Amino acid sequence: MTAIADRPSARRSGPAGAEPGAVAAVRRATERARGHLLGLQDPAGWWKGELATNVTMDAEDLLLREFLGIRQAAESWAAARWIRSQQREDGTWGTFHGGPPELSTTVEAYVALKLCGDAPDAPHMKLAADWIVANGGVERARVFTRIWLALFGLWDWERLPVMPPELVYLPPQVPLNIYDWACWARQTVVPLTVVSHFRPSRPLAFGIDELRTGADDPPLSPALSTAGFFQRADKLLHRYERLRFKPMRKAALKRAVEWIVARQEADGCWGGIQPPWVYSIMALHLMGFSLDHPVIRAGLDGLEDFLVWEETPQGPVRRLEACQSPVWDTALALVALTDAGVAGDDPAVVRAADWLLNEEITVRGDWAVRRPDLAPGGWAFEFQNDGYPDTDDTAEVVIALHRASRRGAARDEDAEPVEPARLAALDGAIERGVQWMAGMQCKDGGWGAFDADNTRYLINKLPFCDFGAVIDPPSADVTAHIVEAMAIRGRAHDPRALRGVRWLLDHQEKDGSWFGRWGANHVYGTGAVVPALVEAGVAKDHPAVRRAAAWLIEHQNADGGWGEDLRSYVDPSWIGRGESTASQTAWALLALLAAQEPGEHPRARAVREAADRGVAYLAETQRADGTWNEDLFTGTGFPGDFYINYHLYRLVFPLTALGRYLADRLVESP
């Protein structure tokens, strides 16, 4: 975002809704947070906070190692300790801290603990089993969970949807081809078609009859419905699978393997995320790749870098990150530090910018299927994911590198550019990034994260698709970040940016908020969109901005903070409601600070007072070491199904908000 201090309001003197003592407290909080963040930087220049999810990552990691015959006792005990530590009093596991029980997560955790030797009559296991049966049993678990059970003879492959390897032959123009799937789903589906072909069963020494209800599969949907059509088509595919001769199968398996191997990254991962990683390893193993094959070896070695070990009073625990976010975290940290007064030529900023420059992706990936004439030039989320840069990370990196191209701090009006050679390198990367992300705009004017026009909603009706998002349509938060990045680079009047603004205005919710795809939820979406609109030239008294500010004020908690429970994705009564968190409070503040109008009329005072209360909440709840406690999850993987606790969110977003607040409330105080 363009430096707030570049605006006239940043240079006013005297209090603007906050007493000098309160501003001094905010300044102290900012200094503590800034110092803490600087202390977390890796010598190479990057930041990376832990990316915490739920215990399915750990359960599936144990099951993968059991499937491959490489599971070790010490790692099993450490993983089991972690899984047990996350069990709740009712015997269940959830998908986020404080969230409701979740059936499939509980099934996978139970099976993993039983694999590690926990007795089914142990109190914690009995509690879990009773709850599972009372809530439908394994018969009502999601498809992915039942696939894991089928791998070990605990579920019948005949009762799972068929995903034939021949899918890889469908051209991009034909519905349901692999490029109709979102990149994360595509990379998962292709290896699963191989696994589905083999239908492996490697029986365990135990069964799970105690988790069964004996219920039949749900009845078919009406024949004339889309879901009913696909269900009946799946029955035909099952008949096809029973044929001894399938003329294209051998060639399809070969092509699927070639597709998988071509997409392995330098660190051994696939897509930098757990699902395609584990299924690709299994698929290649089933195709005859030995555990010592370089591709498999690299994949298994890479997983070790995603493990987090921790000592506890009960013994060591071990958990697996579903993904890692160094590019995203580093870009957000740079924005936060420069908002908090760190100059663009500060050594920490220089190191981070240099590291980001080296992470630029200059090769084509799957995105080029829909944009064959677009030159590469984006950034990915992870250390290694050259095949799948995303527009959201690219926008945030563009903003961060723009900040690093100035000698002074973000709010210094007269900051000069850095030395010419360095400026040329920064500008070159920034411009390539802008051109790439702008070229990924969808037909309707918005942006998805990884692909352009990945909007074939028909794919959601497949019987296989009962978990997570499987397409990548435009979202308000991603579109906002791109519009904001283009605006700070002087492209606010670019037709693509203008179409993005129009898309955002057209997709505002009736209540004045915006839906947040990659963060929780309407607070995140609104916190992204309002600063982008204002940066792009939308007036602060525009009805859309005013309605958004009013929505945020209406949903501020009594303690001055903001929170939104992740249940808001499935239950509208939770929208804008939840326990206050540091990161969500910061998102709301970013919107209110951008929406702040001058003057003392009632609307301006209401926004100012809400912002004052918000920063007071941050100052009062800050820990002595400069960061904040935040057990609640505020990141989104798949709305409704998979959520994330980014450990760095609790620091970078509050620091950004505090820095911008100080720029808007600048006073001469001791």
PAMAR-453549 format. One record per residue (C-alpha): z negated, y negated, x; residue in three letters. Coordinates in steps of 0.05 Angstrom, whole numbers, padded with zeros to 5 digits, always signed. Layout:
BEGIN
ZYXAla
...
***
This chain:
BEGIN
+00000+00000+00000Met
+00013-00070+00025Thr
-00049-00096+00058Ala
-00094-00126+00007Ile
-00111-00183+00053Ala
-00038-00203+00052Asp
-00052-00228-00018Arg
-00081-00297-00028Pro
-00143-00270-00063Ser
-00166-00236+00000Ala
-00177-00303+00035Arg
-00220-00336-00016Arg
-00291-00352+00004Ser
-00355-00345-00036Gly
-00377-00289-00083Pro
-00329-00264-00137Ala
-00374-00226-00184Gly
-00420-00197-00131Ala
-00480-00228-00097Glu
-00477-00238-00021Pro
-00533-00186-00011Gly
-00493-00134-00050Ala
-00432-00148-00008Val
-00473-00140+00055Ala
-00496-00071+00029Ala
-00424-00052+00017Val
-00406-00076+00087Arg
-00460-00032+00117Arg
-00437+00027+00076Ala
-00366+00015+00100Thr
-00387+00013+00172Glu
-00426+00078+00166Arg
-00368+00113+00131Ala
-00318+00086+00182Arg
-00360+00111+00240Gly
-00369+00179+00208His
-00294+00187+00196Leu
-00276+00165+00267Leu
-00325+00217+00293Gly
-00287+00272+00257Leu
-00220+00259+00289Gln
-00193+00315+00332Asp
-00175+00295+00404Pro
-00102+00310+00386Ala
-00104+00255+00334Gly
-00110+00292+00268Trp
-00163+00301+00215Trp
-00174+00363+00173Lys
-00229+00375+00123Gly
-00243+00444+00095Glu
-00202+00462+00034Leu
-00249+00502-00011Ala
-00224+00541-00071Thr
-00254+00603-00104Asn
-00272+00674-00084Val
-00206+00705-00103Thr
-00181+00684-00034Met
-00236+00726-00002Asp
-00230+00784-00050Ala
-00155+00788-00040Glu
-00162+00782+00036Asp
-00207+00843+00036Leu
-00159+00881-00010Leu
-00100+00863+00035Leu
-00136+00890+00096Arg
-00155+00953+00058Glu
-00082+00962+00037Phe
-00059+00955+00109Leu
-00115+01000+00135Gly
-00145+00946+00180Ile
-00208+00926+00143Arg
-00269+00922+00189Gln
-00342+00930+00170Ala
-00368+00865+00200Ala
-00316+00821+00166Glu
-00326+00858+00101Ser
-00401+00845+00102Trp
-00391+00772+00119Ala
-00340+00763+00063Ala
-00384+00801+00014Ala
-00443+00755+00030Arg
-00400+00695+00014Trp
-00374+00725-00051Ile
-00445+00743-00073Arg
-00469+00673-00056Ser
-00419+00644-00105Gln
-00440+00688-00164Gln
-00475+00651-00220Arg
-00537+00671-00259Glu
-00496+00703-00315Asp
-00463+00749-00265Gly
-00395+00714-00265Thr
-00352+00674-00219Trp
-00312+00612-00237Gly
-00252+00575-00210Thr
-00292+00512-00193Phe
-00363+00490-00180His
-00400+00483-00246Gly
-00340+00508-00286Gly
-00340+00562-00340Pro
-00337+00636-00323Pro
-00267+00662-00309Glu
-00248+00734-00325Leu
-00196+00749-00271Ser
-00237+00716-00216Thr
-00297+00757-00237Thr
-00257+00822-00238Val
-00230+00810-00168Glu
-00298+00791-00140Ala
-00329+00853-00171Tyr
-00276+00900-00143Val
-00282+00868-00074Ala
-00358+00877-00073Leu
-00351+00949-00096Lys
-00301+00959-00039Leu
-00354+00932+00009Cys
-00406+00982-00016Gly
-00444+00945-00071Asp
-00468+00997-00121Ala
-00445+00989-00193Pro
-00516+00997-00218Asp
-00542+00940-00174Ala
-00567+00883-00220Pro
-00515+00833-00197His
-00458+00883-00207Met
-00484+00906-00275Lys
-00487+00834-00298Leu
-00415+00823-00277Ala
-00389+00887-00307Ala
-00423+00875-00374Asp
-00394+00805-00378Trp
-00324+00830-00360Ile
-00325+00883-00415Val
-00353+00833-00465Ala
-00296+00786-00450Asn
-00238+00835-00456Gly
-00243+00878-00394Gly
-00190+00887-00341Val
-00141+00896-00398Glu
-00143+00821-00408Arg
-00141+00800-00335Ala
-00081+00761-00311Arg
-00018+00795-00284Val
-00035+00779-00211Phe
-00103+00812-00217Thr
-00073+00874-00248Arg
-00021+00877-00192Ile
-00078+00880-00142Trp
-00110+00936-00182Leu
-00044+00974-00186Ala
-00038+00972-00110Leu
-00099+01018-00109Phe
-00085+01062-00168Gly
-00133+01024-00214Leu
-00078+01001-00261Trp
-00012+01031-00284Asp
+00050+00997-00256Trp
+00084+01013-00322Glu
+00037+00964-00356Arg
+00060+00906-00312Leu
+00122+00862-00320Pro
+00182+00882-00278Val
+00208+00834-00226Met
+00272+00866-00197Pro
+00295+00850-00126Pro
+00364+00837-00154Glu
+00337+00769-00174Leu
+00355+00744-00105Val
+00429+00750-00123Tyr
+00427+00701-00180Leu
+00463+00637-00159Pro
+00427+00570-00166Pro
+00469+00552-00227Gln
+00444+00612-00267Val
+00379+00607-00306Pro
+00319+00643-00276Leu
+00347+00644-00206Asn
+00294+00640-00151Ile
+00306+00565-00141Tyr
+00286+00553-00214Asp
+00216+00572-00191Trp
+00172+00521-00157Ala
+00171+00531-00082Cys
+00101+00563-00082Trp
+00121+00610-00138Ala
+00189+00625-00108Arg
+00158+00647-00042Gln
+00110+00691-00080Thr
+00160+00722-00128Val
+00211+00745-00077Val
+00162+00789-00038Pro
+00132+00813-00103Leu
+00200+00839-00125Thr
+00198+00883-00063Val
+00127+00906-00077Val
+00145+00919-00149Ser
+00203+00963-00127His
+00158+01009-00086Phe
+00100+01010-00136Arg
+00052+01032-00082Pro
-00014+01065-00100Ser
-00066+01074-00045Arg
-00126+01102-00082Pro
-00196+01080-00066Leu
-00258+01123-00065Ala
-00281+01094-00131Phe
-00255+01075-00199Gly
-00270+01017-00246Ile
-00278+01052-00313Asp
-00340+01009-00324Glu
-00294+00949-00330Leu
-00248+00978-00383Arg
-00250+00969-00458Thr
-00193+01016-00474Gly
-00155+00961-00510Ala
-00080+00966-00517Asp
-00033+00913-00491Asp
-00027+00852-00536Pro
+00026+00859-00591Pro
+00095+00833-00578Leu
+00113+00763-00600Ser
+00164+00756-00656Pro
+00233+00781-00635Ala
+00267+00714-00649Leu
+00218+00675-00606Ser
+00232+00661-00532Thr
+00170+00698-00510Ala
+00189+00757-00555Gly
+00259+00759-00526Phe
+00233+00763-00455Phe
+00181+00816-00473Gln
+00236+00860-00501Arg
+00279+00846-00441Ala
+00222+00869-00398Asp
+00221+00935-00434Lys
+00295+00944-00417Leu
+00280+00928-00345Leu
+00227+00982-00345His
+00280+01031-00368Arg
+00325+01007-00312Tyr
+00270+01018-00261Glu
+00265+01090-00283Arg
+00338+01103-00266Leu
+00349+01143-00203Arg
+00412+01105-00185Phe
+00410+01029-00181Lys
+00476+01007-00148Pro
+00451+00940-00121Met
+00379+00957-00104Arg
+00386+00975-00031Lys
+00426+00912-00016Ala
+00379+00869-00057Ala
+00319+00895-00018Leu
+00354+00880+00047Lys
+00371+00809+00025Arg
+00300+00797+00000Ala
+00273+00818+00068Val
+00321+00772+00104Glu
+00300+00715+00057Trp
+00227+00728+00071Ile
+00233+00734+00146Val
+00275+00670+00150Ala
+00219+00631+00118Arg
+00162+00652+00163Gln
+00134+00591+00198Glu
+00117+00583+00272Ala
+00043+00599+00261Asp
+00059+00663+00223Gly
+00048+00635+00153Cys
+00093+00631+00093Trp
+00092+00563+00060Gly
+00024+00549+00092Gly
-00010+00579+00031Ile
-00045+00645+00016Gln
-00004+00677-00041Pro
+00065+00682-00008Pro
+00031+00698+00058Trp
-00005+00761+00035Val
+00051+00786-00010Tyr
+00103+00775+00045Ser
+00062+00817+00093Ile
+00055+00872+00042Met
+00129+00871+00024Ala
+00152+00875+00096Leu
+00101+00930+00111His
+00128+00970+00052Leu
+00198+00960+00079Met
+00179+00995+00143Gly
+00154+00938+00187Phe
+00098+00965+00230Ser
+00033+00928+00239Leu
+00055+00915+00310Asp
+00121+00885+00289His
+00124+00812+00314Pro
+00132+00785+00243Val
+00072+00823+00215Ile
+00031+00811+00277Arg
+00044+00736+00273Ala
+00026+00736+00199Gly
-00040+00772+00210Leu
-00058+00730+00270Asp
-00043+00667+00232Gly
-00091+00686+00177Leu
-00148+00686+00227Glu
-00139+00611+00236Asp
-00152+00602+00161Phe
-00220+00636+00164Leu
-00283+00595+00162Val
-00345+00628+00191Trp
-00415+00601+00178Glu
-00485+00623+00196Glu
-00534+00628+00138Thr
-00606+00654+00132Pro
-00576+00718+00101Gln
-00528+00727+00159Gly
-00457+00704+00175Pro
-00411+00689+00118Val
-00335+00687+00121Arg
-00288+00653+00074Arg
-00213+00642+00073Leu
-00180+00575+00061Glu
-00122+00580+00012Ala
-00086+00526+00051Cys
-00100+00473+00103Gln
-00085+00399+00095Ser
-00082+00363+00163Pro
-00021+00319+00149Val
-00049+00297+00082Trp
-00119+00286+00110Asp
-00093+00248+00170Thr
-00050+00201+00129Ala
-00108+00187+00081Leu
-00155+00176+00139Ala
-00108+00126+00170Leu
-00102+00087+00105Val
-00177+00088+00097Ala
-00191+00064+00168Leu
-00141+00008+00166Thr
-00168-00014+00098Asp
-00237-00014+00130Ala
-00216-00062+00186Gly
-00191-00016+00241Val
-00131-00047+00274Ala
-00063-00015+00278Gly
-00066-00014+00354Asp
-00135+00018+00356Asp
-00134+00081+00399Pro
-00155+00125+00340Ala
-00099+00098+00298Val
-00049+00105+00355Val
-00068+00178+00366Arg
-00063+00194+00293Ala
+00004+00159+00285Ala
+00032+00195+00346Asp
+00009+00262+00318Trp
+00042+00246+00251Leu
+00106+00226+00285Leu
+00109+00294+00318Asn
+00098+00328+00251Glu
+00162+00299+00220Glu
+00207+00353+00193Ile
+00279+00347+00217Thr
+00308+00412+00190Val
+00333+00432+00121Arg
+00292+00474+00074Gly
+00299+00502+00003Asp
+00299+00431-00024Trp
+00371+00425+00002Ala
+00395+00474-00050Val
+00391+00418-00101Arg
+00403+00361-00052Arg
+00455+00389-00003Pro
+00478+00321+00022Asp
+00409+00292+00035Leu
+00387+00285+00108Ala
+00319+00314+00125Pro
+00261+00268+00143Gly
+00197+00285+00107Gly
+00128+00314+00121Trp
+00091+00375+00097Ala
+00019+00385+00078Phe
+00001+00435+00132Glu
+00004+00444+00208Phe
+00066+00489+00200Gln
+00110+00487+00139Asn
+00178+00462+00161Asp
+00214+00496+00103Gly
+00175+00458+00050Tyr
+00162+00384+00063Pro
+00137+00349+00001Asp
+00148+00279-00027Thr
+00074+00265-00038Asp
+00055+00276+00034Asp
+00116+00238+00057Thr
+00097+00178+00015Ala
+00026+00178+00042Glu
+00051+00185+00114Val
+00100+00128+00104Val
+00042+00084+00081Ile
-00001+00106+00139Ala
+00053+00095+00192Leu
+00069+00027+00162His
-00004+00009+00173Arg
+00001+00035+00245Ala
+00061-00010+00258Ser
+00016-00072+00256Arg
-00029-00095+00313Arg
-00083-00123+00267Gly
-00123-00091+00211Ala
-00091-00079+00143Ala
-00119-00143+00114Arg
-00102-00189+00172Asp
-00051-00238+00146Glu
-00022-00255+00214Asp
-00021-00185+00245Ala
+00038-00178+00292Glu
+00080-00115+00300Pro
+00063-00067+00356Val
+00105-00066+00419Glu
+00180-00059+00408Pro
+00189+00012+00433Ala
+00132+00039+00391Arg
+00154-00001+00331Leu
+00223+00029+00336Ala
+00195+00099+00336Ala
+00150+00085+00277Leu
+00204+00049+00238Asp
+00255+00104+00250Gly
+00209+00158+00224Ala
+00187+00114+00165Ile
+00259+00099+00145Glu
+00279+00172+00149Arg
+00220+00189+00106Gly
+00236+00136+00055Val
+00308+00158+00050Gln
+00289+00231+00042Trp
+00236+00221-00011Met
+00279+00171-00049Ala
+00336+00221-00048Gly
+00290+00274-00080Met
+00284+00233-00144Gln
+00295+00273-00207Cys
+00347+00257-00259Lys
+00296+00226-00306Asp
+00271+00177-00253Gly
+00206+00212-00233Gly
+00190+00255-00174Trp
+00164+00326-00167Gly
+00128+00347-00104Ala
+00174+00396-00068Phe
+00240+00400-00105Asp
+00286+00356-00145Ala
+00298+00374-00218Asp
+00255+00436-00216Asn
+00245+00432-00291Thr
+00271+00497-00322Arg
+00213+00505-00371Tyr
+00244+00569-00396Leu
+00214+00605-00337Ile
+00144+00595-00364Asn
+00161+00644-00420Lys
+00170+00704-00373Leu
+00116+00758-00384Pro
+00101+00752-00309Phe
+00081+00679-00315Cys
+00010+00679-00342Asp
-00023+00643-00284Phe
-00012+00576-00252Gly
+00045+00527-00252Ala
+00111+00559-00236Val
+00156+00498-00238Ile
+00151+00430-00204Asp
+00169+00375-00254Pro
+00157+00301-00241Pro
+00085+00277-00244Ser
+00054+00209-00249Ala
+00012+00214-00186Asp
+00070+00236-00141Val
+00117+00185-00172Thr
+00066+00130-00163Ala
+00055+00146-00089His
+00130+00143-00076Ile
+00139+00078-00114Val
+00081+00049-00075Glu
+00109+00072-00008Ala
+00178+00043-00024Met
+00147-00023-00045Ala
+00107-00032+00018Ile
+00172-00022+00057Arg
+00205-00078+00018Gly
+00243-00031-00030Arg
+00210-00052-00094Ala
+00277-00074-00122His
+00314-00012-00100Asp
+00344+00019-00163Pro
+00307+00084-00149Arg
+00240+00048-00145Ala
+00255+00010-00208Leu
+00272+00075-00244Arg
+00206+00103-00218Gly
+00168+00044-00247Val
+00203+00054-00314Arg
+00185+00128-00312Trp
+00112+00111-00300Leu
+00110+00060-00356Leu
+00143+00110-00403Asp
+00093+00165-00386His
+00029+00126-00396Gln
-00017+00164-00444Glu
-00033+00134-00511Lys
-00104+00120-00488Asp
-00080+00079-00429Gly
-00090+00131-00374Ser
-00041+00173-00335Trp
-00043+00249-00326Phe
-00060+00271-00255Gly
-00023+00334-00231Arg
-00053+00343-00162Trp
-00122+00312-00172Gly
-00174+00313-00226Ala
-00144+00288-00273Asn
-00133+00224-00313His
-00179+00187-00267Val
-00135+00210-00208Tyr
-00070+00194-00243Gly
-00093+00125-00265Thr
-00122+00111-00196Gly
-00054+00126-00166Ala
-00009+00091-00216Val
-00042+00023-00225Val
-00040+00004-00151Pro
+00032+00028-00147Ala
+00055-00013-00206Leu
+00021-00076-00180Val
+00050-00064-00111Glu
+00118-00057-00142Ala
+00113-00124-00176Gly
+00086-00107-00245Val
+00041-00164-00267Ala
-00034-00152-00270Lys
-00034-00177-00342Asp
+00021-00128-00361His
-00002-00089-00423Pro
+00003-00023-00385Ala
-00043-00048-00330Val
-00092-00080-00379Arg
-00096-00016-00421Arg
-00108+00026-00358Ala
-00164-00020-00335Ala
-00195-00018-00404Ala
-00193+00058-00404Trp
-00228+00061-00338Leu
-00282+00012-00360Ile
-00292+00052-00423Glu
-00302+00116-00383His
-00349+00089-00330Gln
-00414+00128-00327Asn
-00482+00096-00336Ala
-00496+00105-00261Asp
-00436+00061-00245Gly
-00392+00119-00221Gly
-00335+00158-00251Trp
-00323+00232-00259Gly
-00276+00277-00297Glu
-00291+00351-00307Asp
-00233+00397-00290Leu
-00239+00427-00360Arg
-00201+00365-00382Ser
-00137+00403-00365Tyr
-00149+00452-00422Val
-00198+00414-00466Asp
-00179+00342-00483Pro
-00251+00326-00501Ser
-00266+00325-00426Trp
-00213+00274-00408Ile
-00247+00218-00369Gly
-00315+00252-00376Arg
-00357+00285-00323Gly
-00411+00277-00272Glu
-00398+00219-00224Ser
-00368+00237-00156Thr
-00353+00194-00096Ala
-00279+00210-00094Ser
-00267+00199-00168Gln
-00307+00134-00167Thr
-00263+00111-00110Ala
-00199+00128-00149Trp
-00223+00086-00208Ala
-00241+00029-00161Leu
-00172+00030-00129Leu
-00141+00019-00198Ala
-00191-00035-00219Leu
-00185-00073-00154Leu
-00109-00073-00161Ala
-00115-00095-00233Ala
-00164-00151-00220Gln
-00139-00216-00249Glu
-00163-00284-00224Pro
-00206-00329-00266Gly
-00268-00321-00308Glu
-00238-00300-00375His
-00273-00241-00408Pro
-00222-00189-00387Arg
-00225-00210-00313Ala
-00301-00210-00315Arg
-00303-00141-00346Ala
-00259-00112-00291Val
-00299-00148-00237Arg
-00366-00125-00264Glu
-00342-00053-00270Ala
-00318-00054-00198Ala
-00384-00084-00175Asp
-00422-00028-00209Arg
-00374+00024-00179Gly
-00384+00001-00107Val
-00459-00004-00119Ala
-00457+00069-00139Tyr
-00421+00087-00074Leu
-00469+00046-00032Ala
-00530+00075-00065Glu
-00508+00148-00062Thr
-00482+00147+00009Gln
-00516+00194+00057Arg
-00549+00168+00120Ala
-00493+00197+00163Asp
-00441+00155+00126Gly
-00409+00207+00080Thr
-00425+00231+00009Trp
-00447+00296-00023Asn
-00394+00325-00068Glu
-00400+00397-00092Asp
-00356+00385-00151Leu
-00282+00401-00143Phe
-00235+00341-00151Thr
-00169+00370-00126Gly
-00119+00408-00168Thr
-00075+00466-00147Gly
-00052+00493-00214Phe
-00077+00454-00275Pro
-00119+00500-00317Gly
-00122+00556-00265Asp
-00134+00537-00192Phe
-00175+00480-00164Tyr
-00194+00452-00096Ile
-00252+00417-00063Asn
-00222+00376-00007Tyr
-00281+00364+00038His
-00251+00300+00066Leu
-00239+00268-00003Tyr
-00313+00249-00008Arg
-00303+00205+00053Leu
-00232+00178+00058Val
-00225+00153-00014Phe
-00293+00118-00017Pro
-00279+00085+00050Leu
-00212+00061+00024Thr
-00244+00033-00039Ala
-00300-00001-00001Leu
-00252-00033+00048Gly
-00208-00060-00007Arg
-00269-00085-00045Tyr
-00292-00124+00015Leu
-00223-00154+00022Ala
-00227-00178-00051Asp
-00300-00200-00048Arg
-00298-00231+00021Leu
-00359-00275+00032Val
-00390-00309+00091Glu
-00456-00272+00096Ser
-00499-00249+00153Pro
***
